[in-house]
């Protein structure tokens, strides 16, 4: 029996200056040129993906109010965790999932690193008010998630795709992996 090596992320809240921004519970999913986009009302949550990584994006076309912008995601995993200079690492004996330190950029291409924190149950991404004061919309927060399995083998993964499990409020990244030349297996990790 293989241990679970998944990390499940679910958008919990978005605040500006401590005031909650509304999040539409009836998410509308769309595929925009291979990018999965989830319209949350006050922001668009998007995912670019391939076999090595998932790039998670939070795009704000407009923001009202003042103060820091904080995006918080609930994390569900059985993996151990450690913070490091490049972000948050979740791991066990068979796999590792890396959640990079995020950065934010605006429509003019101004890009700065932002605070990425972990509190044993959630990840928070904080955009300082000082950046927002001079930024041009849209504003995008951009962390990257990648994973790998420990152990030998060949690089024979193919057919990556992503799906949203609405009843579980999570995304599944799926891909085909060949155990032998004639025996493909379907693998996934959850975000």
C-alpha positions as CSV (number, residue, x, y, z in Angstrom):
1,X,0.0,0.0,0.0
2,X,1.6,3.3,-1.2
3,X,1.5,6.2,1.2
4,X,-0.5,9.3,0.0
5,X,1.7,11.8,-1.6
6,X,-0.9,14.5,-2.5
7,X,-1.2,18.1,-1.4
8,X,-4.7,19.5,-1.7
9,X,-5.1,23.3,-1.8
10,X,-8.4,25.1,-1.6
11,X,-8.8,28.9,-1.8
12,X,-10.0,29.8,1.7
13,X,-10.1,33.6,1.7
14,X,-8.9,36.9,0.1
15,X,-8.6,40.0,2.1
16,X,-7.6,43.6,1.5
17,X,-6.6,45.6,4.5
18,X,-8.3,42.9,6.7
19,X,-11.6,43.1,4.8
20,X,-12.8,40.0,3.0
21,X,-13.3,40.2,-0.7
22,X,-16.3,38.2,-2.0
23,X,-15.6,34.8,-3.5
24,X,-18.3,33.4,-5.8
25,X,-19.2,29.9,-4.5
26,X,-20.6,29.0,-8.0
27,X,-17.3,28.9,-9.8
28,X,-17.3,29.0,-13.5
29,X,-14.5,27.0,-15.1
30,X,-13.2,27.7,-18.5
31,X,-10.3,26.5,-20.7
32,X,-8.5,29.6,-22.2
33,X,-5.8,28.4,-24.6
34,X,-4.8,25.4,-22.4
35,X,-5.0,27.4,-19.2
36,X,-7.7,26.4,-16.7
37,X,-9.4,29.5,-15.3
38,X,-11.8,29.7,-12.4
39,X,-13.8,32.9,-12.1
40,X,-14.2,33.6,-8.4
41,X,-15.9,37.0,-8.9
42,X,-13.4,39.3,-7.3
43,X,-10.5,37.4,-8.9
44,X,-9.6,34.8,-11.4
45,X,-7.8,31.7,-10.2
46,X,-5.8,30.1,-13.0
47,X,-3.6,27.1,-13.6
48,X,-1.0,26.5,-16.3
49,X,0.4,23.0,-16.1
50,X,2.6,20.4,-17.7
51,X,4.2,17.2,-16.5
52,X,6.8,18.9,-14.2
53,X,4.8,21.7,-12.6
54,X,1.6,23.6,-12.0
55,X,1.8,27.4,-12.1
56,X,-1.0,28.8,-9.9
57,X,-2.1,32.4,-10.7
58,X,-4.4,34.7,-8.9
59,X,-5.4,37.7,-11.2
60,X,-7.2,40.7,-9.9
61,X,-8.6,42.9,-12.7
62,X,-9.7,45.5,-10.2
63,X,-9.2,46.1,-6.4
64,X,-10.9,48.5,-4.1
65,X,-9.9,49.5,-0.6
66,X,-6.5,49.9,0.9
67,X,-3.9,47.8,2.8
68,X,-2.2,44.5,2.1
69,X,-3.8,41.9,-0.1
70,X,-3.7,38.4,1.4
71,X,-4.7,35.2,-0.4
72,X,-5.1,32.2,1.9
73,X,-5.4,28.6,0.9
74,X,-6.3,25.7,3.1
75,X,-3.8,22.8,2.8
76,X,-4.7,19.1,3.3
77,X,-1.8,16.7,3.2
78,X,-0.3,13.8,5.0
79,X,3.2,14.9,3.9
80,X,5.8,16.4,6.3
81,X,6.6,20.1,5.7
82,X,9.6,22.4,6.0
83,X,10.1,26.0,4.9
84,X,13.2,27.0,3.1
85,X,14.7,29.9,1.1
86,X,12.8,28.8,-2.1
87,X,9.4,28.2,-0.5
88,X,7.6,25.4,1.2
89,X,8.5,21.7,0.8
90,X,6.1,18.9,1.5
91,X,7.6,15.4,1.4
92,X,7.5,11.8,2.5
93,X,9.6,8.7,1.5
94,X,8.3,8.5,-2.0
95,X,7.6,12.0,-3.2
96,X,8.2,15.7,-2.7
97,X,6.0,18.7,-3.6
98,X,7.5,22.2,-3.8
99,X,5.4,25.3,-3.4
100,X,7.6,28.2,-4.5
101,X,7.9,31.6,-2.9
102,X,5.4,33.7,-4.8
103,X,5.9,37.0,-6.6
104,X,3.4,39.6,-7.9
105,X,3.4,41.5,-11.1
106,X,1.3,44.2,-12.6
107,X,0.2,45.1,-16.2
108,X,3.4,47.1,-16.7
109,X,5.6,44.1,-15.9
110,X,6.7,45.5,-12.5
111,X,7.5,42.3,-10.5
112,X,8.4,41.9,-6.8
113,X,8.7,38.9,-4.5
114,X,6.0,38.6,-1.9
115,X,5.7,36.9,1.5
116,X,4.7,33.3,1.3
117,X,3.9,31.8,4.8
118,X,2.8,28.5,6.2
119,X,1.0,28.0,9.5
120,X,0.6,24.2,9.6
121,X,-2.8,24.3,8.0
122,X,-2.7,27.0,5.3
123,X,-0.5,29.0,2.9
124,X,-0.9,32.7,2.8
125,X,0.4,35.0,0.1
126,X,0.7,38.7,1.1
127,X,1.1,41.6,-1.4
128,X,2.1,44.7,0.4
129,X,0.0,47.8,0.2
130,X,3.1,49.8,-1.0
131,X,3.2,47.7,-4.2
132,X,-0.6,47.9,-4.7
133,X,-0.5,51.7,-4.4
134,X,1.5,52.2,-7.6
135,X,0.4,49.1,-9.5
136,X,-1.5,49.0,-12.8
137,X,-4.3,46.4,-13.1
138,X,-4.5,43.6,-13.7
139,X,-2.4,42.4,-10.7
140,X,-1.3,38.8,-10.7
141,X,0.1,36.6,-7.9
142,X,2.3,33.8,-9.2
143,X,3.6,30.8,-7.2
144,X,4.7,27.6,-8.9
145,X,4.1,24.0,-7.6
146,X,6.2,21.1,-8.8
147,X,6.7,17.6,-7.6
148,X,8.8,14.5,-8.2
149,X,8.9,11.0,-7.0
150,X,12.0,9.5,-5.4
151,X,13.5,6.4,-6.9
152,X,14.7,5.2,-10.3
153,X,13.0,4.8,-13.6
154,X,12.7,6.4,-16.9
155,X,11.1,9.6,-17.9
156,X,8.1,8.2,-19.7
157,X,5.2,10.4,-18.5
158,X,2.8,11.7,-21.1
159,X,-0.7,13.1,-21.7
160,X,-1.0,15.6,-18.9
161,X,-4.4,17.1,-18.2
162,X,-6.2,18.8,-15.3
163,X,-9.7,18.4,-14.0
164,X,-11.7,20.2,-11.3
165,X,-13.6,18.0,-8.7
166,X,-16.4,20.4,-7.9
167,X,-17.8,18.3,-5.0
168,X,-14.3,18.2,-3.4
169,X,-13.3,21.8,-4.4
170,X,-9.9,20.7,-5.7
171,X,-8.0,20.2,-9.0
172,X,-6.5,16.9,-10.1
173,X,-3.5,16.9,-12.4
174,X,-3.4,13.6,-14.2
175,X,-0.9,12.0,-16.5
176,X,0.0,8.6,-18.0
177,X,3.0,6.7,-16.8
178,X,4.2,3.5,-18.4
179,X,5.1,0.7,-15.9
180,X,6.2,-1.4,-18.9
181,X,6.2,-0.8,-22.7
182,X,2.6,-2.1,-22.8
183,X,1.3,-1.2,-19.4
184,X,0.3,2.4,-18.9
185,X,-0.9,3.6,-15.5
186,X,-2.9,6.8,-14.8
187,X,-1.3,8.9,-12.0
188,X,-2.5,12.1,-10.4
189,X,-1.7,14.7,-7.8
190,X,-4.3,17.0,-6.2
191,X,-4.0,20.7,-5.7
